[in-house]
Amino acid sequence: MVFQLFNLEKKKRRKKEGLRWDRQWLVVNSKGRAYTQRVEPKLALVVPELPNDAFLEDWVPSANSYLVLKAPGMSPLKVSLSQPGQITEGISVWEWSGSALDEGEEAAKWFSDYLGKPSRLVRFNADSQKRPVDAKYAPGHKTMFSDGYPFLLISQGSLDALNELLKEPVPINRFRPNILVNGCKPFSEDLWTEIKINKFTFSGVKLCSRCKVPTINQETGVAGSEPTETLKTFRSDKALRPNGKPRGLIYFGQNLVLKESLAGVKGKIIKAGDPVNVLKMVSSPAEAAV
C-alpha cells in the first residue's frame, strides 16, 4: 500500500530523536517543571516562526538566525537559533529530569509576563542529555520534549471520520501530529507496525492515548468537551478492545520511532508528497499495542 504525506508546509530534516526544531523547546515554571496546555491553555496561542532556510539539510544558524515567537498582547520575541551557552539544572518533564539550555532573561520575562507567573524557556541539550521513550514499547529509542515519542502519525481519513460525527468540525492541530497522511481508510494507522516514508523505516510502537489538549481550541485557548466526548463513544479502550480491562483511555493516532541510524546518511528529509508504504501491520485494533 502506498499513501502520501499530506499538508506538511515545510521540508523537515529528521533526527533520530525527532524532526529538527520540533519539540525542542519547553516552557518551565520556577521549579523547572514543564508547563503544558493542560494547565496553561494560553500556550496554544504562542505562534512560532522559523526562517525558511532552517528546513534545509545541514543548515547552520548564524548570529542573525532567530526563532520568532508571537502571542496576543505581546511584542514578538526573538530567540537566537545559535546554541545558548547557559545550562540550567533540574528541568523535568513527566518522568524525565536533567539539564537543559536556558534561553536567557529576555525569554524568561516574556513568558513570565504572558503567563502571569515565573517562567523560563529552555531548549533540549542533545549534546549531553538523553531522554528515553518507554522501554516497554521501544527500548533504546529516545525523544526530546515531546509527550512520549518523537513521531506521531494521524491520517486525514481518521480526522474526516471524526468530524462527520461532530457538530463543529475540528482541525488537525487539536491533535498535534508531526506526520499526517492521506489516501487511506479512517483509522488504518491503528494497524501499522512498520512503514516506510521516502527511504526511512518507522516502527508503529503504540496507539496514542489522548489527554485534554484536543479539547483546547488552538485559535482561542479555550477548552470545551469535544472532541473527547465523541471519541469516548467509539475510540475508547473499551470500544477497541472489548475483551480487555478498560482503563478509561481514548486513542487517536499512532506513535512512531525511526528504525535506522542516521549516521552518515545524506538526504535526511521527508516532505509533502513523499510516498508512505505500509510494510507490516496487525489485523485489528485489538492487536495493536496500547
N, C-alpha and C positions, 0 to 999 in steps of 0.2 A: 504494500500500500504506500502511496506517495501523497503527501499533503503539502501545503505551502505555509511558510511563515507569513504572518498577516499583521499589518498595521504597526510595524516597527518603524519609527520615524527616522532613526539614525542607524548607521552601521555600529556594531558593538564589538569591541575587542574583548575576548574572553580570557579569564584567568581560571586556574584550577578551582579557586575559591569563589568564582562567580564572574559576572561581567565587569569589565573595568569601569570604575566610578560608581558602580551600583551597590547600594547598601554599605557604603564605605564610611559614611559619616553617621554620627549619633549625637543626640542632644541628651545631656545628663543633668541630674539635679545636684545640689550642693554636696551630696554624699557619693557622687559618681555613679548613681543608679540610672539606668536608661529611662527616659521618657518615651512613651508611645502614644498613639492616638487613642488608645483605650482609656487613658487618664487625662490626656491633653489633646482633645479633638481639634484644637486650633492649629495643631501641626499640619493638618490636612491642607491648610491654606498657604503654607510655605511652598513657594514655587521655585525650583532650581533651574538655572540656565547654564549651559556649558558651551565653550567655543566649539564651532564645527570641527576644527582640527583635532579636538580631544578624542574623536572617534576613529582617527586614523591609526593604523598599526604602527607601533614603535614611535609614536609621537611623544616628545619630551616637553613638558611645560617649561616656559620661560618665566622670567621675573614678572612679565606682564600678562600672564595667563591666570584667569580667575574663574571660580565658580561664583555665580551671582545668585543671591537669594532674595526673593521678594515676598512680602506679606502685607495684608491690609493695614494701613495706617503707619507703615514702616518705610523708611528710606531703604533703598537697595543695599545689601551687604555684599561686599566683595571679599571672597576668601581665596587666597593665593593657592593655586594648584601645585606650586612647588612645596615639597615636603617641609612642614614646620619642624623646628628643632626641639621645642619643649615637649617633654614627656610627662604625662600625668598618670600617677598610680591609682589603684583602687577603683578602676572602671568596671562596672558589672552590667551584664545583660542576661536575663534568665539565669541559667546555671553557670555561666562563664564569668570569670573575673580575671583582670590583668591590667596591663598598662595600655595607654593609647596616646596618640599625638594630639596635643592641645592646640586649637586654632587661635588662641590668644584672647586678649581682653576685649577687643572691639566686638568679636563674635559673641563672647560671653555676655557683654552688655546688651547686645542686640536681642538675643534670645531671652535674657532676663527681663528686659523691658516688654517684649512681646508676650511672654507667658505670665508676667507679673510675679515671678519668683526666681530665686537664684538658679542660673542655668549656665552650662558651658557646652561648646561644640567641640567634639573630638573626632579624630579620624583613626581608622583601624591601622595599626602599625604592623603590616605584613612582614616586615624585616625581622621582627623579634617575637611576634605573638602568633599563636596557633589556636584556633577555636574549632574543636572537632564537632562534627554533627553526631547525632545519636548513633553510637556504635552498634546498637541492635539492628539498625536498618542499613547503615552504610559505613562499616568500620574502615578507618584510615582516611576518610574524607573530611574536608574542612570547609568552613564558611567564614564570612566576616561578620557584619552586623545585621544579617537577615534574621528572621524569627528562628529558623531552624536549619534550612538547606539553601545552597547557593542558587538553585534554579527552581522556578515554579511555572508549570505549563498548564494552560487552560485553552480549550477550544472555543472558537466563536459559536459553534453549534450548541455547546453547553449554555453559553450566555443567552443565545437566542431562545432556547427551550425554556430557560428560567423566566425570561422576560415575557414570554407568552402567558405565563401564569400570574404575573404581577400587574396590579392596577397601574403602577407607574414604573416603566422600564428603568433599569439601572445600567450605567456604563461599566466597562470592564475595569476602570480604575478603582472601583469598590473592592476588587479582589487582588489587585497589585501583582499580577503575574509579570515575569520578565520574558516569557516566551508565550506568544499567542498564535495558535494555528487555525487554519481554515480549511474546509473541504471534507470534514469527517462528520459522522453522525454524533448527536449530542452524547456527551459523557463517554465517548470512545476512549478518551485518555485514561479513564479509570483502569483500563485493562493493559496498558502499555508498560512493559517491564524493560524494554530496550528499544531505543530509537536512534536514528542517525540523522543529524542535521548537517547539511553540507558534507564535510568529511569527518565529523566528530560524532562519537557514540556516547549517548547518555543512558544511564540506568534510571528507570522509574522505581523509586525506593519505597514510597508510601503515599497514600492519598492524603491530601491536605485538609486537616481539621480546621474549622473556621472559628474565630473569636468574634467579638462585637464590631470589629473595624468595618466589615462590609455594610453595617447599618449606618455608617457615618457618611453623609453627603460630602464628597470631596470638593464641592464648589462652595459650600456654606459652613462646613464644620459642625453641622447639626446632626445628631443621631436620631434614628427612628426605630421601628420594629422590623422593617423589611430591608433586605430580602430574607433575613434569618427565619422569620415565622413561616414563610412559604417553603424555604429549604427544609425545615423540620418535617414537612409532610411527605417528602419523597427522597431526601438526601441524608437522613439520619442514619446512625449505625444500625438502629432497629430496622429501618426500611431496607438498607443494603445488605444486612447480614441478619436475617430474621431468626436464624438458629443460634446466633451468638449472644453473649451477655451485653446488653445495652449499657453504654457509658454516657449517654446524653450528648454525643458529639454529632456534628454535621460536617459533610465533606464536599469540597468543591475545588477540583484541580489535582494535579499530580506533582509531588516533589521529585526533583531530579538531581543527580550528581553526574559529573563528567568522568568517563571511564579512563580515557587516555591521559598520559602525561603530556604536557605541552612543551617540555624541554626541547629546545632546538627546532620547534615547529614553526614554519612560516605560514602566513595566511591565517592567523588566529581570529578570523572574522566570521560571524553569522549575520545575515542581513535579510530584509524583507524580500520574499520571493525564493528563498532557499528551499529546496525540497526537504520534506520530513518523511523518512522511511521508517515504518514500524518493522522491527526485526524480530521481537519476541513479545508475546502477550499471554495473559491468562484468559480463561474462558468466561469468567463472570466477576462482577464486583466483590462477590463473597470470597473470592480467592485473592483479591488484592490486599497487599499489606496495609494495615492501618495502625 
